[in-house]
Amino acid sequence: LLPGDEEPEVDLGRLLQTVYERAAYDLRVRYEEEPVPPLEPPFAEWAATLLREKGYRRR
């Protein structure tokens, strides 16, 4: 930005969702498998719960 320019407002959630959809990550990411490298236990539990709630994992 140049001096005097206004800072742009960016809707990061919408931006990330658009990138996710355009890149077809839903077809590339294997949500049923554990991530590599593995997450630490409290984060792994959080991620597994979130993925089950969103319907990406059954277990």
C-alpha positions in Angstrom: 0.0 0.0 0.0 1.1 3.5 -0.6 0.9 6.2 2.0 -2.7 7.4 2.2 -4.2 4.2 0.7 -7.0 2.6 2.6 -6.4 -0.9 3.9 -8.5 -3.4 1.9 -11.0 -5.6 3.8 -10.7 -9.3 2.9 -13.2 -11.9 3.9 -10.7 -14.7 4.6 -13.4 -17.3 5.1 -14.9 -16.7 1.7 -11.5 -16.5 0.1 -10.4 -19.8 1.5 -13.7 -21.5 0.6 -13.4 -20.2 -3.0 -9.8 -21.5 -3.3 -10.9 -24.9 -1.8 -13.7 -25.2 -4.3 -11.7 -24.1 -7.4 -8.8 -26.4 -6.5 -11.2 -29.3 -5.9 -9.5 -30.2 -2.6 -12.6 -32.1 -1.6 -11.6 -34.6 -4.3 -7.9 -34.6 -3.3 -7.8 -34.6 0.5 -8.3 -38.0 2.1 -10.3 -37.0 5.2 -10.7 -40.7 6.3 -6.9 -41.0 6.8 -4.8 -39.5 9.5 -2.8 -36.4 8.5 0.9 -36.6 7.7 2.6 -35.5 9.9 0.3 -36.6 12.6 -1.3 -34.0 14.9 -0.7 -34.0 18.6 -3.4 -35.8 20.6 -5.6 -32.9 21.6 -5.5 -31.4 18.1 -6.1 -34.8 16.5 -9.2 -35.3 18.7 -10.5 -31.9 17.8 -9.9 -32.5 14.1 -11.5 -35.9 14.1 -14.6 -34.6 15.9 -14.9 -31.7 13.4 -14.5 -34.0 10.4 -17.2 -36.4 11.8 -19.6 -33.4 12.4 -19.0 -32.2 8.8 -19.6 -35.7 7.5 -16.1 -36.3 6.2 -15.3 -39.1 8.6 -17.5 -41.9 10.0 -15.2 -43.1 12.8 
